[in-house]
């Protein structure tokens, strides 16, 4: 009995050294802070307690956007964690999915430290939007994960998204087992590269093989039918899968159906499909507006834009650029000026997209002074606002004078436009 009593306090002491997440303590510390802590301060406060664990990274590091932290700082944090294991590295790969360079550096350190990857490591590395999927594939072969079904699906998806469609097809053909994820990933890759016929053939093969068709597959099939202008096929897909309830009629499936009709030039069908949607968000509104612009239905675009505002759906950058393009083609200066006022009221930043749309609109009205004013206010002066400005002043017969008197300072600060070199 004595030895057991003597060991009990020691085990209690060990338990007390483990930092615990207490919701009440978190709320108190949050309320007591007068200003938000910087990432460095936040990590420093957690580091002393979390280095007590041999393989646990600070939670702020793995839960925050990768752009918040410099690469050198992330590596310095990693160097202070004693004996990091594969779970630590996988957590970091997950945190840096949008920063492939940092993810690869962390993997190189993991390799040098002799930490063996597991079945989750390589799919996470592939999801970091890397442009070298085949090097990761080579490492997966080395460690014996090349036949893992989840890894092969990820490799197929990443290869298709990176434009390596032939390599993606080869991975698909050599897969021992094919499921809906592999089929839809390859279908999406075919649609992205404009190979709609192959996408539809794959869709039919998927049905024939008995693989259950889901919402993602239906969206890809709608897109392929639209590219080929097969409106009858789109109607059949809608009737057989959506209308019958075989797949869920969500906003993305319904938006894909609207897009299909618009690509086929069927404005009435697109409008009916749009009104038939159970829920409409900014994505579905943008799809309808952009499609009507492509079909030169500019008056309808402005009417739909007003209807969108009445439904309390806030337009985003793409919506406003589409409305500005429509007003420019209609010659509605009053509407265009109202749209610029709306942008200012919402305190939206004049990005390259919005700035280019406004410059193009004012130039078509002959308001060269206003076009230059918007150009000065545009935050990012890349090739698009420059091209719109040059085209605008040239269209109004003042190209050389405009570029000499107004563009000199901008050429000094931002570089001479490529078209003038």
N, C-alpha and C positions, 0 to 999 in steps of 0.2 A: 504493500500500500504506500509505503514511504516514497519509493522511487516514482510512482505514478503521480503523487502529490507534488513532488519536486519538479516533474516535467511539465505540469499543467500551466504554471505561470509563464514558462518559457514559450510554450505554444501560443499563449495569449499575446505575449509580447510580439511574436512574429506576425500575428494577425493584425496587430495595431499598426505595424509599420507599413501595411499595404494601404495606399491611398484609395479612398472610396469616393464615389460620385454621389454627393448628397444634394438632393434637389433644393432643400431649404438653404444650404450653404451657398449653392450657386446663385439663388435668387438674391441672397443678402449681398454677396459680392457684386452682383450686377447693379443693384440699387445704390450701393455705396459709391460706385465709381462715377465721377462727375464727367469724365470724357472717355471715349472708346480707346482701348489700349491698342498700341501698334503691334504688328505681327511679331517684332523682335521682343517687345516686353512680354507679350502673351506667351511666347515660346520659352523665354527665360524663366517665367514663373512656374511653368510646368516641368521644365527639364530636370530640375533637381530631384523631383519626386519620381519621374518616370524612368530615370536612369537607374533607379533601384531595381527595376525589372531588367532581366537580361536581354529581352527582345521586344520591348513595347515602345513604339514611336509615340511622340506627343500627339494627342487627339487633334489639336488645332492644325497640325501639319497635314494630317491625312484627310481632314474634313474641309479644308479651305481650298479655294481655287489656286491652281498651280502658278498663275500669273502674279499672285500676291507676294511670292517669295523668290528672291534671286537663287540661281542654281548653286552658287558657292555657299550660300547660307543653308540650303537644304542639305548639302553634302556635309557641312560642318555639324549640323544636328545629327545626321546619321552616324558620323564618326564618334559621337559621344554616347551612343547607345551600346551598352556592353553585350557582346555576343548576339547580334541580331540574327534571327532565324528566317526561314523562308516566308513565314507569315508576315513578318515585319516588311520584307521587301515587296511582297504582294500588295500590302496595304499602301505602300508608296507608289507602286505602279498604278494602282487604282486612283490615287490622288492626282497623278500626273498623266492622265489619259490624253490631255490636250497639249502636252509638251513632250513630243517624242524624243527630242535630244536629251532632256534630263532623264527620261525613263531609260534610255539606252546607257547613259552614264551610270545610273544606279545599278543596272543589270551588270555592267562591266565590273563594278565594285563587288557585287554579289559573287560573280565568277571568280574574282581574285581572292576573295575571302574563303572560297571553297564551300559555299553554301549551295546545296543541290536544289534545283527547282522542283516544283511539284506540278500536278496537272493543271493548276490554275495560273501558273506563272506565264506561260507562253501565250494563252489567249488574252491575258491582260496586256502583255507587251504589244500584241497585234492591235489591240483596241486603242493604243496610244497614237493612232493615226500616223504610224511610221510609214516611210516610203521604201523601206527595205524588208518587206515581208518574207522574202526568200532566204535572207540570212537568218532570220528567226526560225524559219522552217528547218534550216540546216542544223541549228542547235537543238531543235526539238527531236530530230532524228538521232542526234548524238546521245540525248538523254532518254530516248525510248518512248517519247510521247507522240510520235508522228502518226500513229494509228488511232489516237484518242478521238472519239467522235466529236466531242465538243470543240477540240482544237481544230479539226478539219473544217467544221462549219465556220469557225471564226476566220481561218485562213482563206476559205472560199469567199466569204463576205468582204474581207479586206482587199483581196486581190481584185475582185469585181469593182469595188469602189475606187481603187487606185487606177483603174483602166486596164489592168492586165486580164482582159476577159478571156483570152485563149488559155492562159494559165489557170484561171478560175474554172474553166470548162474541164481542163485536164484533172484538176483536183476532184471535181464533181464526178467525172467518169470513173475515177479510181477509188471512190469511196465505197467501202464494203456495205454500208447501210445509208440510205438516203431518206431524209425526213423533210417536213415542210420547210424547215429553216434553210436547208441547202437549196431546195427548189426555188424558194422566193428570193434568196440572195443572188442566185444566178439569173433569175428573171429580171430582177432589178438592174443587174449589170448590163444585160442585153438592152433594156429600155434606155439606160443612161447613154449607151453608145449608139443609139438609133437603130438597133437590130431588132425591130419589133416582131418580125416574122419568127425569128428564133425564140423570142420570149413566148409567143403564143403557142408554138410547137411544144415548148417545154411545159406550158400550162396544160395542154392536152395530154402530154405524156404523164404529168403528175396525176391527172384524173384517172387515166387508164391504169396506173400502177396502184391505185387504191389509197394514195396519200390524201389525208383530209385537207381540203382547201380552206384557208383561213382568210382573214380580212386583208393581210398584207399581199397575199397572192392575188386577190380580187383587185386591189388597187393597181398592181403591176399589169394585170390583164386589161383593165380599163385604159391604162396609159398606152399599152401596145395597140389596142383597138383604135384609139384616137389617132396615133401616128399613122396607121394604115387606112384611116378614114372608114373603118368597118363599123358603121353605126348599128347595123343589124346585130353584129356580134356583141357589141356593148349592151344592147337591149336584152339579148339572150342571157348574158352574164348577170345582168341586174335581175331579170325575172327568175332565173334558176337558183341563184345563190342569195341575193339580197331580199327580194320580195317574198321568197319562200321561207326566209328565216334561217337558212343554212349558215349564214354569217351575220354578224351584228351590223345593223345599219347605223354606224357611228359617223361623226362629222368627216373623217378622213375618207371613208368609202364613198360617202355622198359627194364630197368635193371632187374626188377622182371621176365620178360619174359626170359631174358638171363639166369638168375639163375635157372629158371624152367627147361630149356633144359639141363643145366649142371648137375643138380641133377638127371635128367633122363639118364645121360650119353651120350647125343646127342651133340657131339662137333660141328658137321657141322651145326646143327640147331641153336646152341648158337652163332656160328660165323655169320650166316646169320642174326639172330635177332640183333646182335651187329652192323653189317654194315648197317642194316635198320634203326638204331636209327637216329632221326633228329638232336640230339645233344648228345655228349659224354663228361662226366666230370670224375673226378678222382674216383668217386663212381662206375660208370659203368666199368671203366678200372679195378679197383680192383676186382670187382665181376668176370669179365672174367678171370683175371690172377689167382685168388684164385681157381676158378672152374677147370681150366686147371691143376693146381698143384694137386688138389684132384684126377684128372683122369690120373696123371703121364705123362702129356704132357709137360715135362720140357723144351725141346728145343723150343716148341711153345711159352712158357712163356717168354723166353728171347727175341725171335723175336718180340712178342707183346710189351714187355717193350721198345725195341728200337723204335717201331712204335709209342708208346705213347710219347716218347721224341720228335720224329719228328713232332708230332701234337702240340707241345708246351704245353702239359699238364704236370704240375709239379707233380711228384710222391710224395706221402706222406709216412709216416712211414710204413703203412701196405703194400704199393706197394713195397718198398725197401726190406722189410722182405720177401715178396713172391719171389722177384727176387733172393735174396741171397739163399733162400731154393732151388730154381731151379738150380742155378749154383753149389750148393753143391752136388746135386744129379747127375749132369752131369759131375762133376769133372773138371769144368772149373775154375781153380785157377786165371787165368788172368782176367776173367770177375768179379770174386768175389773181387779181389783187386781193379779193376776199380770202382766197386760199393762202396767200402769203401772210395776211393778217392773222389767219387762224394758226399758222405755224408759229408766228411770234407770240400769240396769246398763250399757246401751250408750251412756250419756251423750248421748242425743239431746236436742236443743233442743225445748222445748215450744213449737212454732210455733202459729199460729192454728188450723191444721187439727187437730193432735193435742190442743191445749188444748180446743177446742170439742167434740171427740169424748169426751174424759174428763169434761168438765163435764156434757155431756148424759147420759152413762152414770150418773154419781153422782146426778144429779138424778132420774133415773128410778127409782133404788133408794131415793130419799128421803134420801140422804146430803147434805143441804144444806151442812153444814160442810165436807165434803170437796170439794164443788163450788166453794165460795169459796176453799179452799186452792189448788186447781188454777188457779183464775182468777188468784190473786195470782202464781203461778209462771209463767203464760203470758207469753212474751216480747213478742208483738205482740197487743195488745188492740184488734183492729178490731171491726167490727160483728158478726162471727160469734160469738166467745166472749161478747160482751155479750148478744146475743140468746139464746144457750143458757142463760146465767145467769138472765136475766130470766124466761124461760120455765120454767126449773127451779124457781125460788123461787115463782113464781105457781102452778105445778102442785102444789106442796107446801103451799099455803095461807099463805105467809109473804111475799107480794110486797112490801108497803109497808114492813114492819119490816126485811126483808132489805135492800132498796135504801137505806133511810134509815141503818141502822147500819153496813152493810158497804160500801155503794157510794159513800158520801160522799167519801172520800179519792180514789177512782179517778175520780170525776167531776171533781174538781179537777185531777187530773194529766193525764187523757186526754180530757176533754171529755164532756159529758153524752150518753148514748146518744140516737140519733136518735128512737127510739120513745118516749122520755120527754118530748121537747120539745113 
